[in-house]
Amino acid sequence: MTESLWYNVLMSAEQRPHVPESREDTLLNNRELRRSDPYIMQVSGLVVASDGVKRHSLLDVANTPFYGGSKILLKDKILNPNLILTDGMPLIEPVIKAMFDANSVNDFVIVGNEDQCEDLEEVASRNSNGKPYRVISNNGQHIGEVVALGADNVSLSGYLFIAMSDLPYANGQAVDFAVADILRGESIGADVYLPVVSADFFNSHGDGWTSTFSRLQKDGEKGKFRGLNFVIANSRNINPEAIKTYYEIRMIHSLKGMLNAVKHFPMLAPEVAIKHIIKYLTSRLSISDLEATGSELYDGELRVVEVFHPVYASFMKDIDTLRDYNAYRRKEVTNGTRNIRRKTKTSAVADA
């Protein structure tokens, strides 16, 4: 029997044979993958179209996608007609299409505000390929309850691939790679996997995007990291309050994140909370500290996973600000120019 190409991704490093890098890269272009392939772990999916945060401001009626370059966003950016991707799609469409295209995703749920659901259903229906999906209203619930709602409405009990909705480069092959890369061999077993990339990785693959980073130690070495815009969690052990807490303090390097951290740390033992804040302020907070604190909050094992493959760049290029949107447009112009040059060169060779 022919060995599955995914065998070398799903087995642990100790179990699998050495595979040349060129063969690893073919995983992203393999067209023979099928959902019936026993080496592809099946997960359910969740697209978070609304995180339940109420953003009442003049921006709700402003006729511009963003206000300057700040993180204050226009309401409903994911379906905003003023923010259309180069192929005419609304911002949320790539991640919905990715869920349909991913071989590893058995079924998925889209959770959004009640006034978004009709439009979300339209986006989903035009990308449908027969895979089961549901569009559900979140009824004003917070992010933790949104995730719990999604977990309650998927058909496959097990791991849940949770993606945010503002990822213009999300695609099915990237989802498949992430699932196979993170949920493999001996690494399987945690309740939550939080993928992160280093500042060096981000700057190498950022294509004009900018970001802020958290100062964290890893293996005794100081570094800077940021999270990606997806999480993998065990749908059988969803802790809504812990998810809400993490979501609110994830930007701990900012003043708002620090204030939220102080607000939520009473959930922890005082000595743990104080040590955590002091370590961060003195650049001694480590990834293992985050895992220990997160696991205590979550009442389950939380694992922070640094990832390295360039495919993960599609999960870090979210559109939050006008600067992000301009970076996206510049990249698309560059890609369009390259494609025109490539076609011209191919045509010239054929004419010769």
Secondary structure, DSSP 8 states (H G I E B T S, - for coil): ----TTHHHHS-TTTS----HHHHHGGGT-S---TT-TTS--EEEEEES--S----SGGGT-SSSBSTTSS-B-TTGGG-TTSB-TTS-BTTHHHHHHHHH-TTEEEEEEEE-GGGHHHHHHHHHHH--S--EEEEE-TT--HHHHHHHHHHT-SS-SEEEEEES--TT--HHHHHHHHHHHS-GGGTT-SEEEEEEEHHHHHHH-TT-----EEEEETTEEEEEEE-SEEEEETTS--HHHHHHHHHHTTTTSHHHHHHHHHHGGGS-HHHHHHHHHHHHTT--BHHHHHHHHHHHHTS-EEEEE---GGGGGGT----SHHHHHHHHHHHHHHHHHHHHHHHHHHHHHH-
